[in-house]
Amino acid sequence: MSLLSPADQEKLRESFDEMTSPVKVLFFTQTLDCEPCEQTRRILDELPALSDKIAIEEVNFILEKETAAQYGIDRVPALALVVQGAAGEARDTRMRFLGTPAGYEFVSLVQALMLAGGHASSLTPENRARVDAVTTPTTIQVFSTPT
Amino acid sequence: MAFANEHITAYAVEATEFPDLARKYRVNGVPKTVVNDQIEIMGGIPQDDFVQQALALP
């Protein structure tokens, strides 16, 4: 049974229709002792049915330490969004999610997927210029709760 | 911001699932933004303010 109502599914389908390029969600997870990983899997399972631009790839956090380290993932469940580069290679969007993407986090995930999939950025030209000027490694963490 | 600039990485963190992080970064309310473990932004604020504060611009 879907976690999303038919109306929500329809709204998401319309939103995802605006994506012009494919996005892959790397889903870092483990099978033991991780109830939030199961919840996250149930949520992610809904997405590919809503858009042919969205694919989910599971990464075993215990066995694939190198991939986790490459994406700066030190806990699960975690998501990293990647897109296809010019030569077909995986290109990191540097947009990550730690914890179950439910409630407000789900809204953020949808927005991140759309941005990665070619939807216009919400940054104003002035703020885009300010962001473009950053030349040092910068880590932004945004904490939220499901409700 | 992360999508626009390769030097920037953004994490959306579910605070209740990771109490160690919530404690470390003194998350008493949400949303709370922490940049490079130094800059703290409380609540949802206008984009101009957010970008300027997050990037420590005058």
N, CA and C atoms of all chains as a GROMACS GRO file, in nm:
protein
  615
    1MET      N    1   0.084  -0.120   0.000
    1MET     CA    2   0.000   0.000   0.000
    1MET      C    3   0.087   0.124   0.000
    2SER      N    4   0.050   0.222  -0.077
    2SER     CA    5   0.130   0.345  -0.087
    2SER      C    6   0.120   0.427   0.041
    3LEU      N    7   0.230   0.494   0.075
    3LEU     CA    8   0.230   0.586   0.188
    3LEU      C    9   0.166   0.718   0.150
    4LEU      N   10   0.155   0.740   0.019
    4LEU     CA   11   0.105   0.867  -0.031
    4LEU      C   12  -0.039   0.851  -0.079
    5SER      N   13  -0.120   0.953  -0.054
    5SER     CA   14  -0.257   0.950  -0.103
    5SER      C   15  -0.254   0.964  -0.256
    6PRO      N   16  -0.360   0.917  -0.324
    6PRO     CA   17  -0.364   0.934  -0.470
    6PRO      C   18  -0.348   1.080  -0.511
    7ALA      N   19  -0.404   1.172  -0.434
    7ALA     CA   20  -0.392   1.314  -0.467
    7ALA      C   21  -0.247   1.360  -0.456
    8ASP      N   22  -0.178   1.316  -0.350
    8ASP     CA   23  -0.037   1.354  -0.333
    8ASP      C   24   0.049   1.294  -0.444
    9GLN      N   25   0.017   1.168  -0.479
    9GLN     CA   26   0.093   1.106  -0.588
    9GLN      C   27   0.078   1.187  -0.716
   10GLU      N   28  -0.043   1.232  -0.743
   10GLU     CA   29  -0.069   1.308  -0.865
   10GLU      C   30   0.007   1.440  -0.864
   11LYS      N   31   0.007   1.506  -0.747
   11LYS     CA   32   0.078   1.634  -0.735
   11LYS      C   33   0.227   1.615  -0.758
   12LEU      N   34   0.281   1.507  -0.699
   12LEU     CA   35   0.424   1.480  -0.714
   12LEU      C   36   0.458   1.448  -0.859
   13ARG      N   37   0.370   1.371  -0.923
   13ARG     CA   38   0.392   1.337  -1.064
   13ARG      C   39   0.402   1.465  -1.148
   14GLU      N   40   0.312   1.558  -1.122
   14GLU     CA   41   0.313   1.685  -1.196
   14GLU      C   42   0.441   1.763  -1.170
   15SER      N   43   0.484   1.765  -1.044
   15SER     CA   44   0.608   1.836  -1.011
   15SER      C   45   0.727   1.771  -1.080
   16PHE      N   46   0.735   1.639  -1.068
   16PHE     CA   47   0.850   1.567  -1.126
   16PHE      C   48   0.850   1.575  -1.278
   17ASP      N   49   0.733   1.600  -1.338
   17ASP     CA   50   0.726   1.614  -1.484
   17ASP      C   51   0.813   1.728  -1.533
   18GLU      N   52   0.844   1.822  -1.442
   18GLU     CA   53   0.926   1.937  -1.481
   18GLU      C   54   1.074   1.903  -1.484
   19MET      N   55   1.108   1.782  -1.439
   19MET     CA   56   1.248   1.740  -1.445
   19MET      C   57   1.284   1.705  -1.589
   20THR      N   58   1.402   1.750  -1.632
   20THR     CA   59   1.444   1.725  -1.770
   20THR      C   60   1.559   1.626  -1.780
   21SER      N   61   1.625   1.598  -1.667
   21SER     CA   62   1.737   1.504  -1.671
   21SER      C   63   1.729   1.409  -1.551
   22PRO      N   64   1.787   1.288  -1.567
   22PRO     CA   65   1.773   1.187  -1.464
   22PRO      C   66   1.855   1.216  -1.338
   23VAL      N   67   1.802   1.173  -1.227
   23VAL     CA   68   1.869   1.189  -1.097
   23VAL      C   69   1.873   1.053  -1.029
   24LYS      N   70   1.987   1.022  -0.970
   24LYS     CA   71   1.997   0.897  -0.896
   24LYS      C   72   2.011   0.929  -0.747
   25VAL      N   73   1.932   0.857  -0.668
   25VAL     CA   74   1.942   0.870  -0.523
   25VAL      C   75   2.026   0.755  -0.471
   26LEU      N   76   2.144   0.785  -0.418
   26LEU     CA   77   2.222   0.681  -0.352
   26LEU      C   78   2.167   0.668  -0.211
   27PHE      N   79   2.119   0.549  -0.181
   27PHE     CA   80   2.055   0.523  -0.051
   27PHE      C   81   2.150   0.439   0.034
   28PHE      N   82   2.215   0.504   0.129
   28PHE     CA   83   2.308   0.436   0.219
   28PHE      C   84   2.226   0.374   0.332
   29THR      N   85   2.241   0.243   0.347
   29THR     CA   86   2.156   0.175   0.444
   29THR      C   87   2.226   0.052   0.500
   30GLN      N   88   2.169  -0.004   0.604
   30GLN     CA   89   2.218  -0.132   0.657
   30GLN      C   90   2.096  -0.214   0.696
   31THR      N   91   2.113  -0.346   0.696
   31THR     CA   92   1.997  -0.432   0.717
   31THR      C   93   1.968  -0.458   0.864
   32LEU      N   94   2.070  -0.450   0.947
   32LEU     CA   95   2.050  -0.481   1.089
   32LEU      C   96   2.041  -0.355   1.174
   33ASP      N   97   1.955  -0.361   1.276
   33ASP     CA   98   1.950  -0.253   1.375
   33ASP      C   99   1.932  -0.115   1.315
   34CYS      N  100   1.841  -0.103   1.220
   34CYS     CA  101   1.818   0.030   1.166
   34CYS      C  102   1.673   0.041   1.120
   35GLU      N  103   1.584   0.068   1.215
   35GLU     CA  104   1.442   0.084   1.182
   35GLU      C  105   1.419   0.203   1.088
   36PRO      N  106   1.487   0.318   1.112
   36PRO     CA  107   1.469   0.430   1.018
   36PRO      C  108   1.510   0.395   0.875
   37CYS      N  109   1.605   0.300   0.860
   37CYS     CA  110   1.644   0.259   0.724
   37CYS      C  111   1.525   0.195   0.653
   38GLU      N  112   1.447   0.116   0.726
   38GLU     CA  113   1.330   0.051   0.667
   38GLU      C  114   1.225   0.154   0.628
   39GLN      N  115   1.202   0.251   0.717
   39GLN     CA  116   1.107   0.358   0.686
   39GLN      C  117   1.151   0.434   0.562
   40THR      N  118   1.281   0.461   0.556
   40THR     CA  119   1.335   0.536   0.441
   40THR      C  120   1.316   0.456   0.312
   41ARG      N  121   1.340   0.324   0.321
   41ARG     CA  122   1.322   0.241   0.204
   41ARG      C  123   1.178   0.247   0.154
   42ARG      N  124   1.083   0.243   0.248
   42ARG     CA  125   0.942   0.247   0.208
   42ARG      C  126   0.909   0.378   0.136
   43ILE      N  127   0.967   0.487   0.186
   43ILE     CA  128   0.943   0.617   0.122
   43ILE      C  129   1.008   0.622  -0.017
   44LEU      N  130   1.133   0.578  -0.024
   44LEU     CA  131   1.205   0.585  -0.152
   44LEU      C  132   1.142   0.495  -0.257
   45ASP      N  133   1.087   0.382  -0.213
   45ASP     CA  134   1.023   0.288  -0.305
   45ASP      C  135   0.910   0.353  -0.384
   46GLU      N  136   0.853   0.461  -0.331
   46GLU     CA  137   0.741   0.528  -0.397
   46GLU      C  138   0.787   0.612  -0.517
   47LEU      N  139   0.912   0.658  -0.513
   47LEU     CA  140   0.952   0.763  -0.606
   47LEU      C  141   0.965   0.720  -0.752
   48PRO      N  142   1.032   0.608  -0.782
   48PRO     CA  143   1.049   0.573  -0.925
   48PRO      C  144   0.916   0.556  -0.997
   49ALA      N  145   0.811   0.519  -0.927
   49ALA     CA  146   0.679   0.504  -0.990
   49ALA      C  147   0.620   0.638  -1.028
   50LEU      N  148   0.672   0.745  -0.968
   50LEU     CA  149   0.617   0.878  -0.994
   50LEU      C  150   0.693   0.954  -1.102
   51SER      N  151   0.812   0.905  -1.136
   51SER     CA  152   0.890   0.971  -1.240
   51SER      C  153   0.994   0.876  -1.298
   52ASP      N  154   1.002   0.873  -1.430
   52ASP     CA  155   1.105   0.788  -1.492
   52ASP      C  156   1.242   0.855  -1.487
   53LYS      N  157   1.248   0.977  -1.429
   53LYS     CA  158   1.375   1.049  -1.415
   53LYS      C  159   1.444   1.015  -1.282
   54ILE      N  160   1.374   0.941  -1.195
   54ILE     CA  161   1.429   0.914  -1.062
   54ILE      C  162   1.462   0.766  -1.047
   55ALA      N  163   1.586   0.739  -1.008
   55ALA     CA  164   1.628   0.602  -0.981
   55ALA      C  165   1.688   0.595  -0.841
   56ILE      N  166   1.671   0.479  -0.778
   56ILE     CA  167   1.725   0.459  -0.644
   56ILE      C  168   1.834   0.352  -0.652
   57GLU      N  169   1.949   0.379  -0.593
   57GLU     CA  170   2.054   0.278  -0.588
   57GLU      C  171   2.096   0.258  -0.443
   58GLU      N  172   2.083   0.134  -0.398
   58GLU     CA  173   2.114   0.106  -0.259
   58GLU      C  174   2.264   0.086  -0.240
   59VAL      N  175   2.318   0.144  -0.135
   59VAL     CA  176   2.459   0.126  -0.101
   59VAL      C  177   2.465   0.068   0.039
   60ASN      N  178   2.530  -0.048   0.050
   60ASN     CA  179   2.543  -0.112   0.181
   60ASN      C  180   2.648  -0.038   0.263
   61PHE      N  181   2.601   0.029   0.368
   61PHE     CA  182   2.687   0.116   0.448
   61PHE      C  183   2.799   0.038   0.517
   62ILE      N  184   2.771  -0.087   0.551
   62ILE     CA  185   2.870  -0.169   0.621
   62ILE      C  186   2.976  -0.222   0.524
   63LEU      N  187   2.930  -0.266   0.406
   63LEU     CA  188   3.022  -0.330   0.312
   63LEU      C  189   3.091  -0.231   0.218
   64GLU      N  190   3.023  -0.119   0.191
   64GLU     CA  191   3.078  -0.025   0.092
   64GLU      C  192   3.125   0.103   0.160
   65LYS      N  193   3.223   0.084   0.248
   65LYS     CA  194   3.275   0.197   0.327
   65LYS      C  195   3.337   0.305   0.241
   66GLU      N  196   3.400   0.262   0.132
   66GLU     CA  197   3.469   0.359   0.047
   66GLU      C  198   3.370   0.455  -0.018
   67THR      N  199   3.258   0.398  -0.066
   67THR     CA  200   3.157   0.483  -0.128
   67THR      C  201   3.100   0.579  -0.024
   68ALA      N  202   3.074   0.528   0.096
   68ALA     CA  203   3.021   0.613   0.202
   68ALA      C  204   3.119   0.728   0.232
   69ALA      N  205   3.247   0.694   0.241
   69ALA     CA  206   3.348   0.796   0.271
   69ALA      C  207   3.357   0.898   0.158
   70GLN      N  208   3.347   0.848   0.036
   70GLN     CA  209   3.353   0.936  -0.081
   70GLN      C  210   3.245   1.044  -0.075
   71TYR      N  211   3.128   1.005  -0.023
   71TYR     CA  212   3.016   1.100  -0.016
   71TYR      C  213   3.001   1.162   0.123
   72GLY      N  214   3.098   1.140   0.209
   72GLY     CA  215   3.094   1.202   0.341
   72GLY      C  216   2.979   1.152   0.428
   73ILE      N  217   2.944   1.026   0.410
   73ILE     CA  218   2.833   0.968   0.486
   73ILE      C  219   2.889   0.886   0.602
   74ASP      N  220   2.855   0.925   0.726
   74ASP     CA  221   2.909   0.853   0.842
   74ASP      C  222   2.798   0.792   0.928
   75ARG      N  223   2.676   0.792   0.878
   75ARG     CA  224   2.564   0.734   0.952
   75ARG      C  225   2.451   0.704   0.854
   76VAL      N  226   2.359   0.618   0.897
   76VAL     CA  227   2.246   0.582   0.811
   76VAL      C  228   2.114   0.594   0.888
   77PRO      N  229   2.002   0.607   0.816
   77PRO     CA  230   1.994   0.615   0.670
   77PRO      C  231   2.044   0.749   0.618
   78ALA      N  232   2.102   0.746   0.499
   78ALA     CA  233   2.149   0.869   0.437
   78ALA      C  234   2.128   0.863   0.287
   79LEU      N  235   2.107   0.979   0.228
   79LEU     CA  236   2.087   0.987   0.084
   79LEU      C  237   2.187   1.084   0.024
   80ALA      N  238   2.238   1.053  -0.094
   80ALA     CA  239   2.320   1.146  -0.170
   80ALA      C  240   2.262   1.150  -0.311
   81LEU      N  241   2.239   1.269  -0.362
   81LEU     CA  242   2.181   1.283  -0.496
   81LEU      C  243   2.292   1.299  -0.598
   82VAL      N  244   2.289   1.218  -0.702
   82VAL     CA  245   2.388   1.230  -0.809
   82VAL      C  246   2.316   1.244  -0.943
   83VAL      N  247   2.383   1.312  -1.036
   83VAL     CA  248   2.329   1.329  -1.171
   83VAL      C  249   2.433   1.281  -1.270
   84GLN      N  250   2.395   1.277  -1.397
   84GLN     CA  251   2.488   1.232  -1.499
   84GLN      C  252   2.571   1.348  -1.551
   85GLY      N  253   2.703   1.331  -1.552
   85GLY     CA  254   2.790   1.434  -1.608
   85GLY      C  255   2.790   1.427  -1.760
   86ALA      N  256   2.865   1.515  -1.823
   86ALA     CA  257   2.867   1.526  -1.969
   86ALA      C  258   2.911   1.395  -2.035
   87ALA      N  259   3.002   1.323  -1.970
   87ALA     CA  260   3.053   1.199  -2.029
   87ALA      C  261   2.979   1.076  -1.973
   88GLY      N  262   2.864   1.101  -1.912
   88GLY     CA  263   2.785   0.990  -1.861
   88GLY      C  264   2.828   0.942  -1.724
   89GLU      N  265   2.929   1.009  -1.668
   89GLU     CA  266   2.978   0.969  -1.535
   89GLU      C  267   2.885   1.024  -1.426
   90ALA      N  268   2.891   0.964  -1.309
   90ALA     CA  269   2.810   1.012  -1.198
   90ALA      C  270   2.868   1.142  -1.145
   91ARG      N  271   2.785   1.244  -1.135
   91ARG     CA  272   2.832   1.372  -1.082
   91ARG      C  273   2.758   1.404  -0.953
   92ASP      N  274   2.836   1.426  -0.848
   92ASP     CA  275   2.781   1.452  -0.715
   92ASP      C  276   2.714   1.589  -0.712
   93THR      N  277   2.592   1.596  -0.660
   93THR     CA  278   2.527   1.727  -0.645
   93THR      C  279   2.560   1.791  -0.511
   94ARG      N  280   2.624   1.715  -0.425
   94ARG     CA  281   2.658   1.759  -0.288
   94ARG      C  282   2.533   1.795  -0.207
   95MET      N  283   2.421   1.736  -0.244
   95MET     CA  284   2.299   1.752  -0.163
   95MET      C  285   2.275   1.619  -0.093
   96ARG      N  286   2.276   1.621   0.039
   96ARG     CA  287   2.266   1.500   0.120
   96ARG      C  288   2.149   1.508   0.218
   97PHE      N  289   2.101   1.391   0.256
   97PHE     CA  290   1.997   1.384   0.358
   97PHE      C  291   2.038   1.280   0.461
   98LEU      N  292   2.036   1.318   0.588
   98LEU     CA  293   2.065   1.223   0.695
   98LEU      C  294   1.937   1.200   0.774
   99GLY      N  295   1.898   1.073   0.788
   99GLY     CA  296   1.774   1.042   0.859
   99GLY      C  297   1.658   1.021   0.764
  100THR      N  298   1.547   0.975   0.818
  100THR     CA  299   1.430   0.944   0.737
  100THR      C  300   1.373   1.069   0.671
  101PRO      N  301   1.358   1.069   0.538
  101PRO     CA  302   1.304   1.187   0.471
  101PRO      C  303   1.152   1.189   0.475
  102ALA      N  304   1.098   1.209   0.595
  102ALA     CA  305   0.952   1.215   0.611
  102ALA      C  306   0.913   1.357   0.648
  103GLY      N  307   0.786   1.389   0.634
  103GLY     CA  308   0.737   1.521   0.672
  103GLY      C  309   0.809   1.632   0.597
  104TYR      N  310   0.860   1.728   0.673
  104TYR     CA  311   0.924   1.843   0.610
  104TYR      C  312   1.046   1.801   0.528
  105GLU      N  313   1.118   1.699   0.577
  105GLU     CA  314   1.236   1.650   0.504
  105GLU      C  315   1.197   1.594   0.367
  106PHE      N  316   1.077   1.536   0.359
  106PHE     CA  317   1.031   1.483   0.231
  106PHE      C  318   1.011   1.597   0.130
  107VAL      N  319   0.956   1.708   0.179
  107VAL     CA  320   0.938   1.825   0.093
  107VAL      C  321   1.074   1.872   0.042
  108SER      N  322   1.172   1.874   0.132
  108SER     CA  323   1.307   1.916   0.092
  108SER      C  324   1.366   1.820  -0.010
  109LEU      N  325   1.340   1.690   0.009
  109LEU     CA  326   1.391   1.591  -0.085
  109LEU      C  327   1.330   1.611  -0.224
  110VAL      N  328   1.200   1.635  -0.227
  110VAL     CA  329   1.132   1.660  -0.356
  110VAL      C  330   1.194   1.780  -0.426
  111GLN      N  331   1.216   1.888  -0.349
  111GLN     CA  332   1.275   2.009  -0.408
  111GLN      C  333   1.417   1.983  -0.458
  112ALA      N  334   1.492   1.904  -0.381
  112ALA     CA  335   1.630   1.873  -0.420
  112ALA      C  336   1.632   1.788  -0.547
  113LEU      N  337   1.540   1.693  -0.556
  113LEU     CA  338   1.531   1.609  -0.676
  113LEU      C  339   1.500   1.695  -0.798
  114MET      N  340   1.407   1.788  -0.782
  114MET     CA  341   1.368   1.873  -0.895
  114MET      C  342   1.484   1.962  -0.938
  115LEU      N  343   1.554   2.018  -0.841
  115LEU     CA  344   1.669   2.104  -0.872
  115LEU      C  345   1.776   2.023  -0.946
  116ALA      N  346   1.806   1.905  -0.893
  116ALA     CA  347   1.908   1.819  -0.955
  116ALA      C  348   1.862   1.776  -1.095
  117GLY      N  349   1.732   1.765  -1.115
  117GLY     CA  350   1.677   1.719  -1.241
  117GLY      C  351   1.652   1.829  -1.342
  118GLY      N  352   1.705   1.948  -1.316
  118GLY     CA  353   1.700   2.053  -1.416
  118GLY      C  354   1.601   2.164  -1.391
  119HIS      N  355   1.529   2.157  -1.279
  119HIS     CA  356   1.435   2.265  -1.246
  119HIS      C  357   1.514   2.389  -1.206
  120ALA      N  358   1.459   2.506  -1.237
  120ALA     CA  359   1.531   2.631  -1.208
  120ALA      C  360   1.556   2.647  -1.058
  121SER      N  361   1.672   2.700  -1.025
  121SER     CA  362   1.707   2.728  -0.887
  121SER      C  363   1.620   2.841  -0.833
  122SER      N  364   1.594   2.840  -0.703
  122SER     CA  365   1.515   2.947  -0.643
  122SER      C  366   1.604   3.064  -0.602
  123LEU      N  367   1.736   3.049  -0.621
  123LEU     CA  368   1.827   3.158  -0.584
  123LEU      C  369   1.805   3.279  -0.676
  124THR      N  370   1.797   3.397  -0.618
  124THR     CA  371   1.789   3.518  -0.699
  124THR      C  372   1.925   3.539  -0.766
  125PRO      N  373   1.930   3.615  -0.876
  125PRO     CA  374   2.059   3.640  -0.942
  125PRO      C  375   2.164   3.697  -0.846
  126GLU      N  376   2.122   3.785  -0.756
  126GLU     CA  377   2.215   3.845  -0.660
  126GLU      C  378   2.273   3.738  -0.567
  127ASN      N  379   2.185   3.649  -0.519
  127ASN     CA  380   2.233   3.545  -0.428
  127ASN      C  381   2.314   3.439  -0.502
  128ARG      N  382   2.277   3.414  -0.624
  128ARG     CA  383   2.354   3.321  -0.706
  128ARG      C  384   2.498   3.373  -0.721
  129ALA      N  385   2.513   3.502  -0.742
  129ALA     CA  386   2.646   3.562  -0.755
  129ALA      C  387   2.724   3.547  -0.624
  130ARG      N  388   2.655   3.565  -0.511
  130ARG     CA  389   2.721   3.550  -0.381
  130ARG      C  390   2.767   3.406  -0.361
  131VAL      N  391   2.683   3.312  -0.401
  131VAL     CA  392   2.718   3.170  -0.387
  131VAL      C  393   2.832   3.134  -0.481
  132ASP      N  394   2.828   3.187  -0.602
  132ASP     CA  395   2.934   3.158  -0.700
  132ASP      C  396   3.070   3.204  -0.650
  133ALA      N  397   3.070   3.306  -0.564
  133ALA     CA  398   3.197   3.363  -0.519
  133ALA      C  399   3.267   3.278  -0.413
  134VAL      N  400   3.202   3.174  -0.363
  134VAL     CA  401   3.262   3.090  -0.258
  134VAL      C  402   3.373   3.005  -0.319
  135THR      N  403   3.492   3.010  -0.259
  135THR     CA  404   3.604   2.933  -0.312
  135THR      C  405   3.666   2.841  -0.208
  136THR      N  406   3.614   2.841  -0.086
  136THR     CA  407   3.667   2.753   0.018
  136THR      C  408   3.563   2.647   0.055
  137PRO      N  409   3.608   2.530   0.101
  137PRO     CA  410   3.514   2.424   0.136
  137PRO      C  411   3.414   2.472   0.242
  138THR      N  412   3.286   2.454   0.212
  138THR     CA  413   3.180   2.504   0.300
  138THR      C  414   3.078   2.394   0.322
  139THR      N  415   3.052   2.363   0.447
  139THR     CA  416   2.954   2.260   0.480
  139THR      C  417   2.835   2.325   0.550
  140ILE      N  418   2.718   2.306   0.491
  140ILE     CA  419   2.596   2.362   0.548
  140ILE      C  420   2.511   2.247   0.601
  141GLN      N  421   2.478   2.251   0.729
  141GLN     CA  422   2.390   2.150   0.787
  141GLN      C  423   2.259   2.219   0.827
  142VAL      N  424   2.148   2.165   0.779
  142VAL     CA  425   2.018   2.219   0.817
  142VAL      C  426   1.945   2.113   0.899
  143PHE      N  427   1.921   2.142   1.024
  143PHE     CA  428   1.851   2.049   1.112
  143PHE      C  429   1.703   2.075   1.110
  144SER      N  430   1.626   1.967   1.099
  144SER     CA  431   1.481   1.983   1.111
  144SER      C  432   1.425   1.858   1.178
  145THR      N  433   1.296   1.861   1.203
  145THR     CA  434   1.226   1.746   1.261
  145THR      C  435   1.112   1.709   1.167
  146PRO      N  436   1.056   1.589   1.181
  146PRO     CA  437   0.956   1.543   1.083
  146PRO      C  438   0.831   1.628   1.077
  147THR      N  439   0.797   1.698   1.186
  147THR     CA  440   0.670   1.773   1.185
  147THR      C  441   0.692   1.923   1.190
  148MET      N  442   2.231   2.599  -0.294
  148MET     CA  443   2.364   2.657  -0.284
  148MET      C  444   2.471   2.552  -0.316
  149ALA      N  445   2.451   2.429  -0.263
  149ALA     CA  446   2.547   2.321  -0.290
  149ALA      C  447   2.545   2.284  -0.438
  150PHE      N  448   2.426   2.284  -0.495
  150PHE     CA  449   2.412   2.246  -0.635
  150PHE      C  450   2.480   2.349  -0.726
  151ALA      N  451   2.483   2.474  -0.679
  151ALA     CA  452   2.538   2.582  -0.761
  151ALA      C  453   2.689   2.592  -0.753
  152ASN      N  454   2.748   2.548  -0.644
  152ASN     CA  455   2.892   2.569  -0.624
  152ASN      C  456   2.958   2.443  -0.570
  153GLU      N  457   3.060   2.395  -0.641
  153GLU     CA  458   3.121   2.267  -0.604
  153GLU      C  459   3.195   2.271  -0.471
  154HIS      N  460   3.217   2.390  -0.417
  154HIS     CA  461   3.285   2.399  -0.287
  154HIS      C  462   3.187   2.382  -0.170
  155ILE      N  463   3.059   2.381  -0.203
  155ILE     CA  464   2.958   2.377  -0.097
  155ILE      C  465   2.890   2.240  -0.092
  156THR      N  466   2.880   2.184   0.028
  156THR     CA  467   2.806   2.060   0.050
  156THR      C  468   2.696   2.087   0.152
  157ALA      N  469   2.576   2.037   0.123
  157ALA     CA  470   2.462   2.064   0.211
  157ALA      C  471   2.405   1.934   0.266
  158TYR      N  472   2.381   1.931   0.395
  158TYR     CA  473   2.320   1.817   0.461
  158TYR      C  474   2.187   1.860   0.523
  159ALA      N  475   2.080   1.790   0.490
  159ALA     CA  476   1.955   1.807   0.563
  159ALA      C  477   1.952   1.697   0.668
  160VAL      N  478   1.952   1.735   0.793
  160VAL     CA  479   1.966   1.638   0.902
  160VAL      C  480   1.837   1.627   0.982
  161GLU      N  481   1.791   1.503   0.998
  161GLU     CA  482   1.672   1.478   1.079
  161GLU      C  483   1.720   1.473   1.225
  162ALA      N  484   1.688   1.579   1.299
  162ALA     CA  485   1.750   1.599   1.431
  162ALA      C  486   1.710   1.493   1.534
  163THR      N  487   1.585   1.445   1.530
  163THR     CA  488   1.541   1.352   1.635
  163THR      C  489   1.608   1.215   1.621
  164GLU      N  490   1.648   1.179   1.498
  164GLU     CA  491   1.711   1.047   1.479
  164GLU      C  492   1.858   1.046   1.518
  165PHE      N  493   1.917   1.164   1.526
  165PHE     CA  494   2.060   1.172   1.558
  165PHE      C  495   2.082   1.266   1.676
  166PRO      N  496   2.044   1.220   1.796
  166PRO     CA  497   2.056   1.308   1.914
  166PRO      C  498   2.199   1.353   1.940
  167ASP      N  499   2.296   1.272   1.897
  167ASP     CA  500   2.435   1.315   1.918
  167ASP      C  501   2.464   1.443   1.840
  168LEU      N  502   2.414   1.449   1.716
  168LEU     CA  503   2.436   1.570   1.635
  168LEU      C  504   2.355   1.687   1.690
  169ALA      N  505   2.231   1.657   1.731
  169ALA     CA  506   2.145   1.763   1.785
  169ALA      C  507   2.209   1.825   1.909
  170ARG      N  508   2.272   1.738   1.991
  170ARG     CA  509   2.340   1.787   2.112
  170ARG      C  510   2.464   1.867   2.075
  171LYS      N  511   2.543   1.808   1.987
  171LYS     CA  512   2.670   1.872   1.948
  171LYS      C  513   2.648   2.014   1.895
  172TYR      N  514   2.540   2.028   1.816
  172TYR     CA  515   2.516   2.158   1.753
  172TYR      C  516   2.407   2.237   1.826
  173ARG      N  517   2.375   2.194   1.948
  173ARG     CA  518   2.278   2.265   2.033
  173ARG      C  519   2.151   2.302   1.956
  174VAL      N  520   2.089   2.199   1.901
  174VAL     CA  521   1.964   2.220   1.827
  174VAL      C  522   1.848   2.221   1.925
  175ASN      N  523   1.804   2.341   1.963
  175ASN     CA  524   1.692   2.355   2.056
  175ASN      C  525   1.563   2.387   1.984
  176GLY      N  526   1.575   2.426   1.859
  176GLY     CA  527   1.458   2.456   1.778
  176GLY      C  528   1.493   2.429   1.633
  177VAL      N  529   1.391   2.413   1.550
  177VAL     CA  530   1.416   2.388   1.408
  177VAL      C  531   1.334   2.485   1.324
  178PRO      N  532   1.374   2.513   1.201
  178PRO     CA  533   1.502   2.470   1.146
  178PRO      C  534   1.619   2.545   1.208
  179LYS      N  535   1.731   2.475   1.222
  179LYS     CA  536   1.854   2.541   1.264
  179LYS      C  537   1.962   2.506   1.163
  180THR      N  538   2.035   2.605   1.119
  180THR     CA  539   2.140   2.585   1.018
  180THR      C  540   2.276   2.611   1.081
  181VAL      N  541   2.370   2.522   1.054
  181VAL     CA  542   2.507   2.538   1.104
  181VAL      C  543   2.601   2.533   0.983
  182VAL      N  544   2.686   2.634   0.971
  182VAL     CA  545   2.779   2.640   0.858
  182VAL      C  546   2.922   2.626   0.910
  183ASN      N  547   2.993   2.527   0.856
  183ASN     CA  548   3.133   2.502   0.895
  183ASN      C  549   3.152   2.494   1.046
  184ASP      N  550   3.055   2.440   1.116
  184ASP     CA  551   3.060   2.425   1.262
  184ASP      C  552   3.071   2.558   1.336
  185GLN      N  553   3.053   2.669   1.266
  185GLN     CA  554   3.077   2.799   1.330
  185GLN      C  555   2.956   2.891   1.328
  186ILE      N  556   2.900   2.909   1.210
  186ILE     CA  557   2.790   3.004   1.196
  186ILE      C  558   2.659   2.935   1.226
  187GLU      N  559   2.575   2.998   1.307
  187GLU     CA  560   2.445   2.939   1.339
  187GLU      C  561   2.334   3.033   1.292
  188ILE      N  562   2.235   2.975   1.225
  188ILE     CA  563   2.120   3.052   1.181
  188ILE      C  564   1.995   2.986   1.237
  189MET      N  565   1.918   3.061   1.312
  189MET     CA  566   1.796   3.005   1.372
  189MET      C  567   1.675   3.038   1.287
  190GLY      N  568   1.591   2.938   1.267
  190GLY     CA  569   1.463   2.958   1.203
  190GLY      C  570   1.472   2.977   1.052
  191GLY      N  571   1.356   2.992   0.993
  191GLY     CA  572   1.349   3.018   0.849
  191GLY      C  573   1.353   3.168   0.828
  192ILE      N  574   1.448   3.215   0.750
  192ILE     CA  575   1.463   3.358   0.727
  192ILE      C  576   1.468   3.385   0.577
  193PRO      N  577   1.447   3.512   0.537
  193PRO     CA  578   1.446   3.542   0.393
  193PRO      C  579   1.577   3.501   0.325
  194GLN      N  580   1.567   3.466   0.196
  194GLN     CA  581   1.682   3.413   0.123
  194GLN      C  582   1.804   3.507   0.127
  195ASP      N  583   1.780   3.638   0.109
  195ASP     CA  584   1.893   3.733   0.112
  195ASP      C  585   1.968   3.723   0.244
  196ASP      N  586   1.893   3.720   0.354
  196ASP     CA  587   1.955   3.714   0.486
  196ASP      C  588   2.027   3.581   0.504
  197PHE      N  589   1.961   3.474   0.460
  197PHE     CA  590   2.019   3.342   0.479
  197PHE      C  591   2.153   3.330   0.408
  198VAL      N  592   2.156   3.369   0.281
  198VAL     CA  593   2.279   3.356   0.202
  198VAL      C  594   2.390   3.442   0.263
  199GLN      N  595   2.356   3.563   0.300
  199GLN     CA  596   2.459   3.652   0.355
  199GLN      C  597   2.511   3.602   0.488
  200GLN      N  598   2.421   3.553   0.573
  200GLN     CA  599   2.467   3.502   0.704
  200GLN      C  600   2.545   3.372   0.687
  201ALA      N  601   2.495   3.282   0.604
  201ALA     CA  602   2.561   3.153   0.587
  201ALA      C  603   2.701   3.170   0.529
  202LEU      N  604   2.717   3.267   0.442
  202LEU     CA  605   2.847   3.288   0.378
  202LEU      C  606   2.928   3.395   0.449
  203ALA      N  607   2.878   3.439   0.566
  203ALA     CA  608   2.948   3.539   0.649
  203ALA      C  609   2.983   3.664   0.569
  204LEU      N  610   2.887   3.710   0.489
  204LEU     CA  611   2.910   3.832   0.411
  204LEU      C  612   2.862   3.952   0.491
  205PRO      N  613   2.927   4.066   0.472
  205PRO     CA  614   2.890   4.185   0.549
  205PRO      C  615   2.753   4.239   0.508
   0.00000   0.00000   0.00000
